[in-house]
């Protein structure tokens, strides 16, 4: 019921607080509450009941005549870029369903170098240098591949919302009210998740700090022991992301619906696989840079990976541009 009350408040917020509008607001509130109770009694879930109520009563211009306030409100001018509320609600449900997939992919990217780094402690690891690097790189590439795969699947599931994804719409007052009400409904959960995630991120330095005494006590000062703390740090960071991202979907949806932004023209028409690879490209480059630097203690020369990666990225961008030009000529 809270989202219905919040939505009702935003519906009447743009208009003067006259006695007639106050009476109409109270009458509409009772109608919405009755419809909500009826929907719940019919077996609908809370979200389904709220959706039905907003769909039926959420447009003030449509119910103004029945409430006797048709002259008090002004209907918005129609537009070819108007986004139907039903489509926005469908988009929100799909984002809620696929948000854990995004959290999984991001967490996998963060966790991908953990084994590679952890295996660089020769004081306890019986494997040879070559085997350790091979196992670590295999683990890294597998996690990155899985992360890219789930991002491609998520992007495919959301691709049908072309108008929303590309920002090709003008938010109506009705849509803005619904989006803000959705944000407020899920704000408490998002706040709790954010607090938990921040605590984990702040504590993520503890595993690295805990490894320092063991490093100092090691014969000859085996600095590789410090690497034991890095996987622990990455695990805590990934756990924080896994907690926060699934709870952030409503705020992201509200931002996308209330303030639509035109998508970058360079990538908006690219296939889902290309978009996913480009999204993971620079995080993977940084991961390889850190792995190379830690494994070989080559901080003075490992920086060369960035200009090489930049050239490769430019080549891929040029290839994509040529592909788009060829596709447009068909």
The 8 nearest C-alpha neighbors of each residue, nearest first, counted from 0:
[[1, 3, 2, 4, 32, 49, 35, 45],
 [2, 0, 4, 3, 5, 184, 6, 180],
 [1, 3, 5, 4, 0, 184, 180, 6],
 [4, 2, 6, 0, 1, 5, 7, 49],
 [3, 5, 7, 1, 6, 2, 8, 0],
 [6, 4, 2, 8, 7, 3, 180, 1],
 [5, 7, 3, 9, 180, 4, 8, 2],
 [8, 6, 4, 10, 5, 9, 3, 11],
 [7, 9, 5, 10, 6, 11, 12, 4],
 [8, 10, 12, 6, 7, 11, 176, 5],
 [11, 9, 7, 8, 12, 6, 176, 59],
 [10, 12, 9, 8, 14, 13, 7, 24],
 [11, 13, 9, 14, 10, 8, 15, 16],
 [14, 12, 11, 15, 10, 9, 16, 72],
 [13, 15, 12, 11, 16, 72, 71, 20],
 [16, 14, 17, 13, 12, 20, 11, 71],
 [15, 17, 20, 14, 21, 18, 11, 12],
 [18, 16, 20, 19, 15, 21, 14, 22],
 [17, 19, 21, 20, 22, 16, 23, 15],
 [20, 18, 22, 21, 17, 23, 68, 16],
 [19, 21, 23, 17, 22, 18, 24, 16],
 [22, 20, 24, 18, 19, 23, 17, 25],
 [21, 23, 19, 25, 24, 20, 18, 26],
 [24, 22, 20, 26, 21, 25, 66, 27],
 [23, 25, 21, 27, 22, 26, 20, 28],
 [26, 24, 28, 22, 23, 27, 21, 29],
 [27, 25, 23, 29, 28, 24, 22, 30],
 [26, 28, 30, 24, 29, 25, 23, 31],
 [29, 27, 25, 31, 26, 30, 24, 32],
 [28, 30, 32, 26, 27, 31, 33, 25],
 [31, 29, 27, 33, 28, 32, 34, 26],
 [32, 30, 34, 28, 33, 29, 52, 35],
 [31, 33, 35, 29, 34, 30, 28, 36],
 [34, 32, 30, 36, 35, 31, 29, 37],
 [33, 35, 37, 31, 32, 36, 38, 30],
 [36, 34, 32, 38, 37, 33, 48, 31],
 [37, 35, 39, 33, 38, 34, 40, 32],
 [36, 38, 34, 40, 35, 39, 33, 41],
 [39, 37, 41, 35, 48, 40, 36, 43],
 [40, 38, 43, 36, 41, 42, 37, 48],
 [39, 41, 37, 38, 42, 36, 43, 35],
 [40, 42, 38, 39, 43, 37, 36, 44],
 [41, 43, 39, 40, 44, 38, 48, 37],
 [44, 42, 39, 38, 48, 47, 41, 45],
 [43, 45, 47, 46, 48, 39, 42, 38],
 [44, 46, 48, 47, 49, 43, 39, 50],
 [45, 47, 49, 48, 44, 50, 43, 51],
 [48, 46, 50, 44, 49, 45, 43, 51],
 [49, 47, 51, 45, 38, 50, 46, 35],
 [50, 48, 46, 52, 51, 47, 45, 53],
 [49, 51, 47, 53, 48, 52, 54, 46],
 [50, 52, 54, 48, 49, 53, 55, 47],
 [53, 51, 49, 55, 54, 50, 56, 31],
 [54, 52, 57, 56, 50, 55, 51, 49],
 [53, 55, 51, 52, 57, 56, 50, 85],
 [56, 54, 52, 53, 57, 51, 58, 50],
 [55, 57, 53, 58, 54, 52, 62, 31],
 [58, 56, 53, 54, 55, 59, 173, 52],
 [59, 57, 60, 61, 56, 173, 62, 54],
 [58, 60, 62, 61, 63, 57, 10, 56],
 [59, 61, 63, 58, 62, 74, 72, 69],
 [60, 62, 59, 58, 63, 64, 56, 65],
 [63, 61, 59, 65, 64, 60, 66, 56],
 [64, 62, 69, 66, 68, 60, 65, 59],
 [65, 63, 69, 67, 66, 62, 68, 61],
 [64, 66, 62, 67, 63, 68, 69, 61],
 [67, 65, 63, 64, 68, 23, 62, 27],
 [66, 68, 64, 65, 69, 63, 23, 70],
 [67, 69, 63, 71, 70, 66, 64, 72],
 [70, 68, 63, 64, 71, 72, 67, 60],
 [69, 71, 68, 72, 73, 67, 63, 64],
 [72, 70, 68, 69, 73, 20, 14, 63],
 [73, 71, 70, 69, 74, 68, 60, 14],
 [72, 74, 75, 71, 60, 70, 69, 76],
 [73, 75, 60, 76, 72, 59, 77, 61],
 [76, 74, 77, 73, 171, 172, 60, 78],
 [75, 77, 74, 78, 73, 171, 81, 79],
 [76, 78, 75, 79, 81, 80, 74, 171],
 [79, 77, 80, 81, 76, 169, 168, 82],
 [78, 80, 81, 77, 168, 82, 169, 167],
 [81, 79, 168, 78, 169, 82, 167, 170],
 [80, 82, 78, 169, 79, 168, 83, 170],
 [81, 83, 168, 80, 84, 170, 169, 86],
 [84, 82, 85, 86, 81, 87, 174, 88],
 [83, 85, 87, 86, 174, 88, 82, 54],
 [84, 86, 88, 83, 87, 89, 54, 82],
 [87, 85, 89, 88, 84, 83, 90, 82],
 [86, 88, 90, 84, 89, 85, 91, 83],
 [87, 89, 91, 85, 90, 86, 84, 92],
 [90, 88, 86, 92, 87, 91, 85, 93],
 [91, 89, 87, 93, 88, 92, 86, 94],
 [90, 92, 88, 94, 93, 89, 95, 87],
 [93, 91, 95, 89, 94, 90, 96, 88],
 [92, 94, 96, 90, 95, 91, 97, 89],
 [95, 93, 91, 97, 96, 92, 98, 90],
 [94, 96, 92, 93, 98, 97, 248, 91],
 [97, 95, 93, 94, 98, 92, 99, 100],
 [98, 96, 94, 100, 99, 95, 93, 153],
 [97, 99, 101, 245, 100, 95, 94, 96],
 [100, 98, 102, 245, 101, 97, 103, 96],
 [101, 99, 103, 97, 98, 102, 104, 149],
 [100, 102, 98, 104, 99, 103, 105, 150],
 [103, 101, 99, 241, 105, 100, 244, 104],
 [102, 104, 100, 106, 101, 105, 99, 107],
 [105, 103, 146, 107, 101, 106, 102, 100],
 [104, 106, 108, 102, 107, 103, 101, 109],
 [107, 105, 237, 109, 103, 108, 104, 102],
 [108, 106, 110, 104, 109, 105, 142, 111],
 [107, 109, 105, 111, 106, 110, 143, 104],
 [108, 110, 106, 107, 111, 237, 233, 105],
 [111, 109, 107, 113, 108, 112, 233, 106],
 [110, 112, 139, 108, 142, 109, 113, 107],
 [113, 111, 115, 139, 114, 110, 116, 286],
 [114, 112, 230, 116, 115, 110, 111, 117],
 [115, 113, 117, 135, 116, 112, 118, 138],
 [135, 114, 116, 112, 113, 118, 117, 136],
 [115, 117, 113, 114, 118, 119, 112, 226],
 [118, 116, 114, 119, 227, 115, 113, 226],
 [119, 117, 116, 120, 115, 131, 114, 124],
 [118, 120, 117, 116, 121, 223, 294, 115],
 [121, 119, 223, 118, 122, 224, 124, 123],
 [122, 120, 124, 123, 119, 125, 223, 118],
 [123, 121, 120, 124, 224, 221, 125, 223],
 [122, 124, 121, 120, 125, 118, 126, 119],
 [123, 125, 121, 126, 122, 120, 118, 119],
 [126, 124, 123, 127, 121, 122, 131, 128],
 [127, 125, 124, 131, 130, 128, 121, 129],
 [126, 128, 130, 129, 131, 125, 124, 121],
 [127, 129, 131, 130, 132, 126, 119, 121],
 [128, 130, 132, 131, 127, 133, 126, 134],
 [131, 129, 133, 127, 132, 128, 134, 126],
 [132, 130, 134, 128, 133, 129, 118, 135],
 [131, 133, 135, 129, 130, 134, 136, 128],
 [132, 134, 130, 136, 131, 135, 137, 129],
 [135, 133, 137, 131, 132, 136, 130, 138],
 [115, 136, 134, 132, 138, 114, 137, 133],
 [135, 137, 139, 133, 138, 134, 132, 140],
 [136, 138, 134, 140, 139, 135, 133, 141],
 [137, 139, 135, 141, 136, 140, 134, 142],
 [140, 138, 111, 136, 112, 142, 137, 141],
 [139, 141, 143, 137, 142, 138, 144, 136],
 [140, 142, 144, 138, 143, 139, 137, 145],
 [143, 141, 145, 144, 139, 111, 140, 107],
 [142, 144, 146, 140, 141, 145, 108, 147],
 [145, 143, 141, 147, 146, 142, 140, 148],
 [146, 144, 148, 142, 143, 147, 141, 149],
 [145, 147, 104, 143, 149, 144, 148, 107],
 [146, 148, 150, 144, 145, 149, 275, 143],
 [149, 147, 145, 151, 150, 146, 144, 152],
 [148, 150, 152, 151, 146, 147, 153, 145],
 [151, 149, 153, 147, 152, 148, 154, 275],
 [150, 152, 154, 148, 149, 271, 153, 272],
 [151, 153, 149, 155, 150, 154, 156, 148],
 [154, 152, 150, 156, 155, 151, 149, 97],
 [155, 153, 151, 157, 156, 152, 158, 150],
 [154, 156, 152, 158, 153, 157, 151, 271],
 [155, 157, 153, 154, 158, 152, 159, 93],
 [158, 156, 154, 155, 159, 160, 153, 93],
 [157, 159, 155, 160, 156, 161, 154, 164],
 [160, 158, 161, 157, 156, 155, 162, 164],
 [161, 159, 158, 163, 162, 157, 164, 90],
 [160, 162, 164, 159, 163, 158, 165, 157],
 [163, 161, 167, 165, 160, 164, 166, 168],
 [164, 162, 166, 165, 160, 161, 167, 168],
 [165, 163, 161, 166, 162, 160, 262, 158],
 [164, 166, 262, 163, 261, 167, 162, 161],
 [167, 165, 261, 259, 260, 163, 164, 168],
 [168, 166, 162, 165, 163, 80, 261, 169],
 [169, 167, 80, 81, 166, 82, 170, 162],
 [168, 170, 81, 80, 171, 82, 167, 259],
 [171, 169, 174, 257, 175, 168, 81, 256],
 [170, 172, 174, 173, 175, 169, 81, 82],
 [173, 171, 175, 174, 176, 170, 75, 10],
 [172, 174, 176, 171, 175, 58, 177, 57],
 [175, 173, 171, 177, 176, 172, 170, 84],
 [174, 176, 172, 178, 177, 257, 173, 179],
 [177, 175, 173, 179, 174, 178, 9, 6],
 [176, 178, 180, 174, 175, 179, 181, 6],
 [179, 177, 253, 181, 175, 180, 176, 174],
 [180, 178, 182, 176, 181, 177, 175, 253],
 [179, 181, 177, 183, 6, 182, 178, 2],
 [182, 180, 178, 184, 179, 183, 177, 249],
 [181, 183, 179, 250, 180, 249, 184, 185],
 [182, 184, 186, 180, 181, 185, 179, 2],
 [185, 183, 181, 182, 2, 186, 180, 1],
 [184, 186, 183, 182, 188, 187, 189, 249],
 [185, 187, 183, 189, 188, 184, 182, 190],
 [188, 186, 190, 189, 185, 191, 184, 183],
 [189, 187, 191, 190, 186, 185, 192, 246],
 [188, 190, 246, 186, 192, 187, 191, 247],
 [189, 191, 193, 187, 188, 192, 186, 194],
 [192, 190, 188, 194, 193, 189, 187, 195],
 [191, 193, 243, 189, 195, 190, 194, 242],
 [192, 194, 196, 190, 195, 191, 243, 189],
 [195, 193, 197, 191, 196, 192, 190, 198],
 [196, 194, 192, 198, 193, 197, 191, 199],
 [195, 197, 239, 193, 199, 198, 194, 243],
 [196, 198, 200, 194, 199, 195, 193, 201],
 [199, 197, 195, 201, 196, 200, 202, 194],
 [200, 198, 202, 196, 197, 201, 239, 235],
 [201, 199, 203, 197, 202, 236, 198, 196],
 [200, 202, 198, 199, 203, 197, 204, 205],
 [203, 201, 199, 200, 204, 205, 198, 235],
 [202, 204, 232, 200, 235, 205, 201, 199],
 [203, 205, 202, 207, 206, 232, 208, 201],
 [204, 206, 208, 207, 203, 202, 209, 232],
 [207, 205, 228, 209, 231, 208, 204, 232],
 [206, 208, 228, 210, 205, 209, 204, 229],
 [207, 209, 205, 210, 211, 206, 204, 228],
 [208, 210, 206, 207, 211, 205, 212, 228],
 [209, 211, 207, 225, 208, 213, 228, 212],
 [210, 212, 214, 208, 213, 209, 225, 215],
 [213, 211, 215, 214, 210, 216, 209, 208],
 [214, 212, 216, 210, 211, 215, 217, 224],
 [213, 215, 211, 217, 212, 224, 216, 221],
 [214, 216, 212, 213, 217, 220, 211, 221],
 [217, 215, 213, 214, 212, 218, 220, 219],
 [216, 218, 220, 214, 215, 221, 213, 219],
 [219, 217, 220, 216, 221, 215, 214, 213],
 [218, 220, 221, 217, 216, 215, 222, 214],
 [219, 221, 217, 218, 215, 222, 214, 216],
 [222, 220, 223, 217, 219, 214, 224, 218],
 [221, 223, 224, 225, 220, 214, 226, 215],
 [224, 222, 120, 225, 221, 226, 119, 121],
 [225, 223, 226, 222, 214, 227, 120, 221],
 [226, 224, 223, 227, 210, 222, 228, 214],
 [225, 227, 224, 229, 228, 223, 117, 116],
 [228, 226, 225, 117, 224, 229, 230, 210],
 [227, 229, 207, 206, 231, 226, 230, 210],
 [228, 230, 232, 226, 231, 227, 207, 233],
 [231, 229, 113, 233, 232, 228, 234, 227],
 [230, 232, 234, 228, 229, 206, 233, 235],
 [231, 233, 203, 229, 235, 230, 234, 204],
 [234, 232, 236, 230, 231, 235, 237, 110],
 [233, 235, 231, 237, 236, 232, 230, 238],
 [236, 234, 238, 203, 232, 237, 233, 199],
 [237, 235, 233, 239, 200, 238, 234, 203],
 [238, 236, 106, 240, 234, 239, 235, 109],
 [239, 237, 241, 235, 240, 236, 234, 242],
 [240, 238, 196, 242, 236, 237, 241, 199],
 [239, 241, 237, 243, 242, 238, 244, 236],
 [240, 242, 238, 102, 239, 243, 244, 237],
 [243, 241, 239, 240, 192, 244, 238, 196],
 [242, 244, 192, 240, 246, 193, 245, 241],
 [243, 245, 247, 246, 102, 240, 241, 242],
 [246, 244, 99, 98, 247, 243, 248, 102],
 [247, 245, 189, 244, 243, 248, 188, 192],
 [248, 246, 244, 250, 245, 249, 189, 251],
 [247, 249, 251, 250, 246, 95, 252, 245],
 [250, 248, 252, 182, 251, 247, 253, 181],
 [249, 251, 253, 182, 252, 248, 247, 254],
 [250, 252, 248, 254, 249, 253, 255, 247],
 [253, 251, 255, 249, 254, 250, 248, 256],
 [254, 252, 178, 250, 256, 255, 251, 257],
 [255, 253, 251, 257, 252, 256, 258, 250],
 [254, 256, 252, 259, 253, 258, 257, 251],
 [255, 257, 253, 254, 259, 258, 252, 170],
 [256, 258, 254, 175, 255, 253, 170, 259],
 [259, 257, 255, 254, 256, 260, 170, 253],
 [260, 258, 166, 255, 256, 257, 261, 168],
 [261, 259, 166, 262, 258, 165, 255, 167],
 [260, 262, 166, 165, 263, 259, 167, 264],
 [263, 261, 165, 264, 267, 260, 166, 164],
 [262, 264, 265, 266, 267, 261, 165, 260],
 [263, 265, 267, 266, 262, 268, 261, 165],
 [264, 266, 263, 267, 268, 320, 269, 316],
 [267, 265, 269, 264, 268, 263, 274, 262],
 [266, 268, 264, 269, 263, 265, 262, 165],
 [269, 267, 266, 270, 265, 264, 323, 271],
 [268, 270, 266, 267, 273, 274, 271, 319],
 [269, 271, 273, 272, 274, 268, 267, 266],
 [272, 270, 274, 151, 273, 154, 275, 269],
 [273, 271, 275, 274, 270, 151, 276, 147],
 [274, 272, 276, 270, 275, 271, 277, 269],
 [273, 275, 271, 277, 272, 276, 278, 269],
 [274, 276, 278, 272, 273, 277, 147, 151],
 [277, 275, 273, 279, 278, 274, 280, 272],
 [276, 278, 280, 274, 279, 275, 273, 281],
 [277, 279, 275, 276, 280, 274, 281, 282],
 [278, 280, 276, 277, 282, 281, 283, 275],
 [281, 279, 277, 283, 282, 278, 276, 284],
 [280, 282, 284, 283, 279, 285, 278, 277],
 [283, 281, 285, 284, 279, 280, 286, 108],
 [282, 284, 286, 281, 280, 285, 279, 287],
 [285, 283, 281, 287, 286, 282, 288, 280],
 [284, 286, 288, 282, 283, 287, 289, 281],
 [287, 285, 283, 289, 284, 288, 290, 282],
 [286, 288, 290, 284, 285, 289, 291, 283],
 [289, 287, 285, 291, 286, 290, 292, 284],
 [290, 288, 292, 286, 291, 287, 293, 285],
 [289, 291, 287, 293, 292, 288, 294, 286],
 [292, 290, 288, 294, 289, 293, 295, 287],
 [291, 293, 297, 296, 289, 298, 290, 295],
 [294, 292, 296, 290, 291, 295, 289, 297],
 [295, 293, 291, 292, 296, 290, 119, 116],
 [294, 296, 297, 292, 293, 291, 298, 290],
 [297, 295, 292, 293, 298, 294, 291, 299],
 [298, 296, 292, 295, 299, 300, 301, 291],
 [297, 299, 292, 301, 300, 296, 302, 293],
 [298, 300, 297, 301, 302, 296, 292, 303],
 [299, 301, 302, 297, 298, 303, 292, 304],
 [302, 300, 303, 298, 297, 292, 304, 299],
 [301, 303, 304, 300, 305, 299, 298, 288],
 [304, 302, 301, 305, 306, 300, 307, 308],
 [303, 305, 307, 302, 306, 308, 301, 288],
 [304, 306, 308, 307, 303, 302, 309, 284],
 [307, 305, 309, 308, 304, 303, 310, 302],
 [308, 306, 304, 310, 305, 309, 311, 303],
 [307, 309, 305, 311, 306, 310, 304, 312],
 [308, 310, 306, 312, 307, 311, 305, 313],
 [309, 311, 313, 307, 312, 308, 314, 306],
 [312, 310, 314, 308, 313, 309, 315, 307],
 [311, 313, 309, 315, 314, 310, 308, 316],
 [314, 312, 316, 310, 311, 315, 317, 309],
 [313, 315, 311, 317, 312, 316, 318, 310],
 [314, 316, 318, 312, 317, 313, 319, 311],
 [317, 315, 313, 319, 318, 314, 312, 320],
 [318, 316, 320, 314, 319, 315, 313, 321],
 [317, 319, 315, 321, 316, 320, 322, 314],
 [318, 320, 322, 316, 317, 321, 315, 323],
 [319, 321, 317, 323, 322, 318, 316, 324],
 [322, 320, 324, 318, 319, 323, 325, 317],
 [321, 323, 319, 325, 320, 324, 326, 318],
 [324, 322, 326, 320, 325, 321, 327, 319],
 [325, 323, 321, 327, 326, 322, 320, 328],
 [324, 326, 322, 328, 323, 327, 321, 329],
 [325, 327, 323, 324, 328, 329, 322, 321],
 [326, 328, 324, 325, 329, 323, 322, 321],
 [329, 327, 325, 326, 324, 323, 322, 321],
 [328, 327, 326, 325, 324, 323, 322, 321]]
